[in-house]
């Protein structure tokens, strides 16, 4: 089995600074790809989220993993900056782009988990949609022509959940559901050109922010299960990254185009593990421990 199946491939991970985006970026690199990692959080300036992670750090991790990491500070809400990013990739890689990952989020401080729509601040909710949905549209608009021109490629829309189940907050739910629809719509338009598009979700993700919330690190994360027993069934960003890398290396990826996929289904098909060698299955845990209280997780959309 080739342990560098993406050697020679070029990827762009928009929103690859932290969390699932970083996990995807690093694992694409581990599979041999050259990965452009873009976002607002850079050594030259922050994103306003107050987080410490930067695109330069992520790019270094890509290179350490065996790929080539290229950080490019980009605000994906700005069409001119995204256009410049894609033009740079085209110029540096002879017009090649094999994988586009739309993982821009930044909506945590904008999400109101307590109040219904009619009591929420409208401006904040609309900002969340612009940050979490419009950025994906803008990025695809400028990046897709590179794939269409070569008649191959994969678009990955990163979401939360792969069902029609309500996600607990109006604008959050709308954003994550819309991202799945973006994959579906792109798949329909790209199919005649040999380009695939899918949506992918992790389970309970141990992002940097989640680890900070529990007061643990990736090395001590199991200690947090004492506070939340469901955390014992969480997964690292590497798990999501390995799922995406497996999809990117799949010669039959067009068979999955237009689908909403999840780590808990993909690990069974592709045989990858999490960073610690385990195979978390959030859907199985939900069915066993949470379905009675919260209802079934739901079938994929």
C-alpha positions as CSV (number, residue, x, y, z in Angstrom):
1,X,0.0,0.0,0.0
2,X,1.4,3.4,-1.0
3,X,1.9,5.5,2.1
4,X,2.3,8.7,0.0
5,X,-0.6,8.4,-2.4
6,X,-1.0,12.1,-2.9
7,X,2.6,12.7,-3.9
8,X,2.6,15.3,-6.7
9,X,-0.9,16.5,-5.8
10,X,-1.7,20.1,-4.9
11,X,-4.3,21.0,-2.3
12,X,-5.8,24.1,-0.8
13,X,-7.3,24.0,2.6
14,X,-9.2,27.2,3.3
15,X,-9.6,27.7,7.0
16,X,-6.7,25.3,7.8
17,X,-5.4,27.1,10.8
18,X,-6.8,25.0,13.5
19,X,-9.3,22.3,14.4
20,X,-10.6,20.0,11.7
21,X,-9.0,22.2,9.0
22,X,-5.5,21.8,10.6
23,X,-6.1,18.0,10.9
24,X,-7.0,17.8,7.2
25,X,-4.1,20.0,6.1
26,X,-1.5,17.9,8.0
27,X,-2.9,14.6,6.9
28,X,-2.9,15.7,3.2
29,X,0.7,16.5,3.7
30,X,1.4,13.2,5.4
31,X,0.0,11.6,2.2
32,X,2.6,13.5,0.2
33,X,0.6,16.5,-1.1
34,X,1.7,20.1,-1.4
35,X,-0.8,22.0,0.7
36,X,-1.6,25.7,0.6
37,X,-3.1,26.5,4.0
38,X,-5.0,29.8,4.2
39,X,-6.8,31.8,6.8
40,X,-6.7,35.0,8.7
41,X,-4.7,33.9,11.7
42,X,-1.0,34.5,10.9
43,X,2.2,35.4,12.5
44,X,1.7,38.8,10.8
45,X,-1.8,39.4,12.3
46,X,-4.7,37.7,14.1
47,X,-8.2,36.9,13.0
48,X,-10.1,38.5,15.9
49,X,-10.8,35.2,17.5
50,X,-8.1,35.5,20.1
51,X,-6.6,32.1,19.3
52,X,-2.9,31.4,19.2
53,X,-2.7,29.0,16.2
54,X,-1.4,30.4,12.9
55,X,-1.3,29.3,9.3
56,X,2.5,29.3,9.5
57,X,2.4,26.7,12.3
58,X,0.1,24.5,10.3
59,X,2.3,24.8,7.2
60,X,5.3,23.7,9.3
61,X,3.3,20.7,10.5
62,X,2.5,19.7,6.9
63,X,6.2,19.8,6.0
64,X,7.2,17.8,9.1
65,X,4.6,15.2,8.1
66,X,6.2,14.7,4.7
67,X,4.4,17.1,2.5
68,X,5.1,20.7,1.5
69,X,3.2,23.4,3.5
70,X,2.6,26.8,2.0
71,X,0.9,29.4,4.3
72,X,-1.0,32.2,2.6
73,X,-2.8,34.7,4.7
74,X,-6.2,35.2,3.2
75,X,-9.6,36.6,4.4
76,X,-12.0,34.3,2.5
77,X,-14.8,36.8,2.9
78,X,-12.8,39.1,0.5
79,X,-13.2,38.0,-3.1
80,X,-10.1,40.0,-4.2
81,X,-7.9,38.2,-1.6
82,X,-9.3,34.8,-2.7
83,X,-8.7,35.5,-6.3
84,X,-5.1,36.5,-5.6
85,X,-4.6,33.3,-3.6
86,X,-5.9,31.1,-6.5
87,X,-3.9,33.0,-9.0
88,X,-0.8,32.4,-6.9
89,X,-1.5,28.6,-6.8
90,X,-2.1,28.6,-10.5
91,X,1.2,30.4,-11.2
92,X,3.3,28.3,-8.8
93,X,1.8,24.9,-9.7
94,X,1.2,25.2,-13.5
95,X,-2.5,25.6,-13.0
96,X,-2.8,22.5,-10.9
97,X,-5.2,22.1,-8.0
98,X,-6.3,18.6,-7.1
99,X,-8.1,19.1,-3.8
100,X,-10.1,22.0,-2.4
101,X,-11.2,21.9,1.2
102,X,-13.6,24.5,2.3
103,X,-13.2,24.5,6.1
104,X,-13.6,28.2,7.0
105,X,-15.7,28.6,10.1
106,X,-14.8,31.1,12.8
107,X,-18.4,31.1,14.0
108,X,-18.1,30.0,17.6
109,X,-18.2,33.5,19.1
110,X,-21.2,34.3,16.9
111,X,-23.3,31.3,17.9
112,X,-26.1,31.9,20.4
113,X,-27.0,28.5,22.0
114,X,-29.4,29.9,24.5
115,X,-32.1,31.8,22.6
116,X,-34.5,31.1,19.7
117,X,-34.3,33.1,16.4
118,X,-36.8,35.7,17.4
119,X,-34.7,36.7,20.4
120,X,-31.3,36.6,18.8
121,X,-29.3,39.6,17.5
122,X,-29.9,39.6,13.8
123,X,-26.7,41.3,12.8
124,X,-24.7,38.7,14.7
125,X,-26.6,35.8,13.1
126,X,-26.2,37.2,9.6
127,X,-22.4,37.7,10.2
128,X,-22.2,34.0,11.1
129,X,-23.8,33.1,7.8
130,X,-21.4,35.3,5.9
131,X,-18.4,33.9,7.7
132,X,-19.4,30.3,7.5
133,X,-21.3,30.0,4.2
134,X,-20.4,32.9,1.9
135,X,-16.7,32.3,2.4
136,X,-17.1,28.8,1.0
137,X,-19.0,30.1,-2.0
138,X,-16.4,32.7,-2.7
139,X,-13.5,30.2,-2.4
140,X,-15.2,27.7,-4.7
141,X,-16.0,30.4,-7.2
142,X,-12.4,31.2,-7.8
143,X,-10.8,27.7,-7.2
144,X,-13.1,25.5,-9.3
145,X,-11.9,26.7,-12.7
146,X,-8.5,25.2,-12.1
147,X,-10.1,21.8,-11.5
148,X,-12.6,22.1,-14.4
149,X,-9.8,23.0,-16.8
150,X,-8.0,19.7,-15.9
151,X,-11.1,17.6,-15.8
152,X,-10.4,16.2,-12.3
153,X,-10.3,17.0,-8.6
154,X,-12.2,16.8,-5.3
155,X,-14.0,19.5,-3.3
156,X,-14.6,18.8,0.4
157,X,-17.1,20.9,2.3
158,X,-16.4,20.5,6.1
159,X,-19.6,20.5,8.1
160,X,-21.0,19.3,11.5
161,X,-23.3,16.4,11.2
162,X,-24.4,14.6,8.0
163,X,-28.1,14.4,8.7
164,X,-31.1,16.8,8.6
165,X,-31.2,16.7,12.4
166,X,-31.5,20.2,14.0
167,X,-28.2,21.3,15.5
168,X,-29.4,23.3,18.5
169,X,-29.1,26.9,17.3
170,X,-30.9,28.5,14.4
171,X,-28.0,30.2,12.6
172,X,-25.5,27.4,13.4
173,X,-27.9,24.9,12.0
174,X,-28.6,26.9,8.9
175,X,-24.9,27.4,8.3
176,X,-23.9,23.7,8.7
177,X,-26.9,22.5,6.7
178,X,-26.1,25.0,3.9
179,X,-22.6,23.7,3.6
180,X,-23.9,20.2,2.9
181,X,-26.1,21.7,0.2
182,X,-23.1,23.5,-1.3
183,X,-21.4,20.1,-1.8
184,X,-24.6,18.7,-3.3
185,X,-25.0,21.6,-5.7
186,X,-21.3,21.7,-6.7
187,X,-21.4,18.0,-7.3
188,X,-24.3,18.4,-9.8
189,X,-22.5,21.1,-11.7
190,X,-19.0,19.5,-11.6
191,X,-20.0,16.0,-12.5
192,X,-19.8,16.6,-16.3
193,X,-16.3,17.8,-15.8
194,X,-15.0,14.8,-13.8
195,X,-14.7,16.7,-10.5
196,X,-16.2,15.4,-7.3
197,X,-17.7,17.3,-4.4
198,X,-18.6,15.9,-1.0
199,X,-19.5,17.1,2.5
200,X,-17.6,15.5,5.4
201,X,-18.2,15.7,9.2
202,X,-16.2,14.6,12.2
203,X,-17.8,13.2,15.3
204,X,-17.1,14.8,18.7
205,X,-14.0,16.7,17.6
206,X,-11.1,17.4,20.0
207,X,-10.2,20.8,18.5
208,X,-7.8,23.1,20.3
209,X,-10.7,25.1,21.6
210,X,-12.5,22.1,23.0
211,X,-9.3,20.9,24.7
212,X,-8.9,24.3,26.2
213,X,-12.5,24.3,27.4
214,X,-11.9,21.0,29.3
215,X,-8.5,22.2,30.6
216,X,-6.6,19.3,29.0
217,X,-4.2,18.7,26.1
218,X,-4.2,16.1,23.3
219,X,-1.9,14.1,25.6
220,X,-4.2,14.2,28.6
221,X,-7.6,14.5,26.9
222,X,-8.9,11.3,28.6
223,X,-8.9,13.1,31.9
224,X,-11.8,15.2,30.7
225,X,-14.0,12.1,30.5
226,X,-14.5,12.5,34.2
227,X,-16.4,15.8,33.4
228,X,-18.2,14.5,30.3
229,X,-18.2,10.7,29.8
230,X,-19.1,11.2,26.1
231,X,-15.8,12.8,25.6
232,X,-14.2,9.4,25.9
233,X,-15.7,8.7,22.4
234,X,-14.3,11.9,20.9
235,X,-11.8,12.0,18.0
236,X,-8.7,14.1,17.2
237,X,-8.5,16.3,14.1
238,X,-6.2,13.8,12.6
239,X,-9.1,11.3,12.2
240,X,-11.0,13.8,10.0
241,X,-7.8,14.5,8.2
242,X,-7.2,10.9,7.4
243,X,-10.8,10.5,6.2
244,X,-10.3,13.4,3.7
245,X,-6.8,12.1,2.6
246,X,-8.4,8.7,1.9
247,X,-11.1,10.3,-0.2
248,X,-8.6,12.4,-2.1
249,X,-6.6,9.2,-2.9
250,X,-9.7,7.2,-4.0
251,X,-9.6,6.6,-7.7
252,X,-13.4,6.0,-7.6
253,X,-14.3,9.2,-5.8
254,X,-16.9,10.2,-8.4
255,X,-19.0,7.4,-7.0
256,X,-19.3,9.4,-3.7
257,X,-19.8,12.8,-5.3
258,X,-22.8,14.7,-3.9
259,X,-22.9,12.7,-0.6
260,X,-22.7,13.8,3.0
261,X,-20.1,11.6,4.6
262,X,-18.8,11.0,8.1
263,X,-15.6,9.7,9.8
264,X,-17.6,7.0,11.4
265,X,-18.5,5.5,8.1
266,X,-15.3,6.2,6.2
267,X,-13.0,4.5,8.7
268,X,-14.8,1.2,8.0
269,X,-14.4,1.6,4.3
270,X,-10.8,2.9,4.2
271,X,-9.4,1.3,7.3
272,X,-7.6,4.3,8.8
273,X,-7.3,5.0,12.5
274,X,-7.1,8.0,14.8
275,X,-3.7,9.3,15.8
276,X,-3.7,6.9,18.8
277,X,-4.6,3.8,16.8
278,X,-8.3,3.8,17.9
279,X,-11.3,3.9,15.6
280,X,-13.9,6.2,17.2
281,X,-17.5,5.8,16.0
282,X,-19.6,8.7,17.2
283,X,-22.8,7.4,15.5
284,X,-22.5,4.0,17.4
285,X,-21.9,5.8,20.7
286,X,-24.9,8.1,20.0
287,X,-27.2,5.1,19.3
288,X,-26.1,3.4,22.5
289,X,-25.9,6.3,25.0
290,X,-27.7,9.3,23.6
291,X,-30.5,8.3,21.3
292,X,-33.0,7.6,24.1
293,X,-32.6,11.1,25.5
294,X,-32.1,13.1,22.3
295,X,-33.5,10.9,19.6
296,X,-31.8,9.2,16.7
297,X,-28.8,10.9,15.0
298,X,-30.6,10.5,11.7
299,X,-29.9,9.1,8.3
300,X,-27.4,10.9,6.0
301,X,-28.9,13.6,3.8
